[in-house]
Amino acid sequence: MEKKQNFILPIIVMIFLFGMISFVTNLASPMGDILKYQFNVPNWMGTLGVFANFVAYAIMGYPAGNMLQRYGYKKTALVAVAVGFIGVGIQTLSGTVESFGVYLLGAFIAGFSMCLLNTVVNPMLNRLGGGGNKGNQLIQAGGSFNSLCGTAVIILTGLLIPEGIKNAQISHVFPLMYAALAIFAFAFIVIALTKIPENKPEAADKKKSASAGKYGPMSFRHFVLGSIAIFIYVGVEVGVPNVLQKWLQNPDLNVLGSGVNAEAVAGSVAATYWFLMLVGRLLGAVIGSKVSARAMLTVVASLGVLLTLGAIFSSPATLVNLPVFNGSAGFGLVNVPVNAALLVFIGLCTSVMWGGIFNLAVEGLGKYTEKASGIFMALVCGGGILPLLQNAIVDYTNNGEGYLTSYWVIVVGLLFLLYYAVSGSKNVNKDIPVND
């Protein structure tokens, strides 16, 4: 009788890599603030790190799916981890040579790794867990750790900049980069030494069958609109905390007033957004079997629009208390503009949007679902483009009001997601054959 292999260690590593996706991706936003002042560039150029990270998805999204299918989980995971190590390593090097261009190159390469990891980690965790409920449980655990890491990196970055954002250097966040490099190196060794159960050989034949004929995912209107929706969603998810953190810690505006560590508080407020995404995902998992994806997306998109409009039109002079880290003062309540509190609560809305949009977009696609997933991954690049547009608006307006004005981009995006939930997600192409 064949001895059943113990996958506890590789499962732990996969969950850590799930977290690394968020850790490395979310590090790009505060790094953009550091770059802005270290290299004296405008807001939109400071956002180029985020852009470089996400635009890599547009290039690598579809090939990543093909690579997984051709080479399997283990080889794809090893390549993803190695590329991630190189990308973060180059970003670390940029702090030593003080080169903006070198940092952008590192962010771009890291983006390739994040795309590959996103492609392989979900199905690999499912397979390591043996599929079914156990596999789904592991994926949910990975998703929760992903949110925790996204929250932690924002808080830690703020705490590592004690002398004010104007004096920040890339070298200040070296501890975070060293930690990422260590996790990547350890993950590579564990995966290399572990026998991973792979896909069945017939997967390639299924792909060939799905590719044949005159139809494809783009033949379905609800998938085309869903692809646009996922592009917008990722841009909204990243853009809300990105601009919020920049606004709160801008030394020229002094939004938070005196007596606080602006960088630490701004980082904590932005991190609260990611923490609420974790809360929202847990709530979504609880009610997901009782509430349809269409209803859920309709509610959160509507609420998101109201919260964003409230943030745009509210007076920053109106203050509310939020629990945050205030540098050496530790954890406690700090007065922040009500606009910030409203924007933070959008995290509850964005938390369940990815799953809702994906489910609605691939519903009824049958054999075209696999190819559709590759297209979806490519359109994650919206996470780099919409924040870039927001920051360009901030620069163009050239005053403190520009930060809140930029959130009209978010309003328009959420209105499209609301349209998609109500009408655009309906399958009007049921005449297309989807079975082999």
C-alpha angles and dihedrals in degrees: 000000000000114000113241111240120237111233098179095113097046089045089055090048092050090051089050090050088050086058092045090060089062094035095056094037095049092045088068094070099057089037087060089058091051091048091050092062101029092054097026096236130149123262095264092055090049087058093055090092090061089044093050091049094052100036086063086070090061090057100036104031100091097033089052091063091048091048092052091050094047102040103025135230100299099050093041091049092049092051091047093051093045092050090047091053090051093047096050089042091056091048089053090049090054088065091055097047092034094227124152091196093053090052092052090050090052092048090051093050091045087054090059088054094048090051092050092046091050089052097049107030099066098051092036093055089047091052094045088053091051094249125265121070093338092054092048090048091055092049090052089050089051091049091052092050088048090058093045092053091048089054095045098050093055092050094044093049090054092049092050092060103070098155099059131274092271089064096041120127132190087243089067090071096044090111090063092048092048089052090051092049091050093051092048091050093048092046091052092053094047094047092046091054095044127085106228121200107240138206119283116262093244091070091087091052090052090052091051090050092048091050095053123094135036097289133079140158091287089061088074117081094206091054093049090051090043090055090054088047093054090048090053094041095057089047090052093046093053099034098056098062094030096063092034092060092046091051096049096048098040102129093205093057099040089203094170095046127223128317097048136091096246094196094050094044093046090049092049093049091051090045090054087061090057091044090055087052087059090050091048092050091052091049090046091053090053097050097029094098092052103040123057120238089240093055093044093050091047092054098045094044091051092047090047091055092051093048093048093048089049090053092049096050101035120098115251086217089073106089133198133181121255126178107243145149109264101193113252090358088071129213120344148109118304130181112248131170113276086237089068093050091051092050092048091057090058084079088076088056099046092046095081100030099091094057093043095050093044093050093048094045097052096039109124095008095115111173091011093064095093094054090044090057090057091052090049092054091052091054092058082091086089085084088072100038104050095048088049089054091048093051091047088057089051090053094044094053089046096200139085093266090064092077093062092037089059089065090077083082087061092047092053091046093050091047089056090050088051090052090049092051094048102038118347095066094063113112107237094167101070090134091073111097111239102176128084 
